[in-house]
Amino acid sequence: MKEYRDNGASLGWLINRKTRQVEIYRIGQEVEVLDNPTSLSGENVLPGFVLNLAAIW
């Protein structure tokens, strides 16, 4: 994720299927860790986008 952030990505999701955790990376913020979320929002980067995690888990 560091490389993505270094190249200008303003939102990144690191999805770990084994632990059912998602790390959310945002510019200028600490990493947020979610346990077993049902979906992820594209926030202001991808307005209206929602990733349903049911198919991934």
matplotlib code that plots the C-alpha trace (Angstrom):
import matplotlib.pyplot as plt

x = [0.0, 2.9, 3.7, 0.1, 0.0, 3.4, 2.0, -1.1, -3.8, -6.1, -8.1, -6.9, -8.3, -6.2, -8.5, -7.5, -9.8, -8.3, -8.9, -11.9, -10.2, -9.9, -7.3, -8.4, -5.7, -6.5, -4.2, -3.1, -4.9, -3.9, -4.9, -8.4, -8.9, -12.4, -13.3, -15.7, -17.3, -20.2, -19.4, -16.9, -17.8, -15.9, -16.4, -15.6, -13.1, -15.8, -19.1, -22.0, -19.6, -20.2, -18.2, -20.3, -17.9, -20.3, -18.8, -15.3, -15.9]
y = [0.0, 2.3, 2.3, 3.1, 6.0, 7.2, 7.4, 9.4, 6.9, 8.7, 5.6, 2.0, -1.2, -4.1, -7.1, -10.1, -13.0, -15.4, -13.0, -11.2, -7.9, -4.8, -2.1, 1.3, 3.7, 7.4, 10.3, 12.1, 9.6, 6.6, 3.2, 2.1, -1.7, -3.2, -6.7, -8.6, -5.7, -6.4, -3.7, -0.9, 2.6, 4.4, 7.5, 10.8, 9.1, 6.9, 8.5, 6.0, 3.0, 0.2, -3.1, -5.9, -8.3, -11.2, -12.7, -12.3, -13.8]
z = [0.0, 0.6, -3.1, -4.1, -1.6, -2.7, -6.3, -5.3, -4.4, -2.0, -0.9, -0.6, 0.7, 1.8, 2.1, 4.0, 3.3, 5.9, 8.8, 7.3, 8.0, 5.8, 6.2, 4.8, 3.8, 3.3, 2.6, 5.8, 8.2, 10.2, 8.8, 9.8, 10.4, 10.0, 11.3, 9.1, 7.3, 5.0, 2.5, 1.7, 0.5, -2.2, 0.0, -1.8, -4.2, -5.9, -4.9, -4.9, -5.2, -2.7, -2.7, -1.3, 0.5, 0.7, -2.5, -1.1, 2.3]

ax = plt.figure().add_subplot(projection="3d")
ax.plot(x, y, z, "-o")
ax.set_aspect("equal")
plt.show()
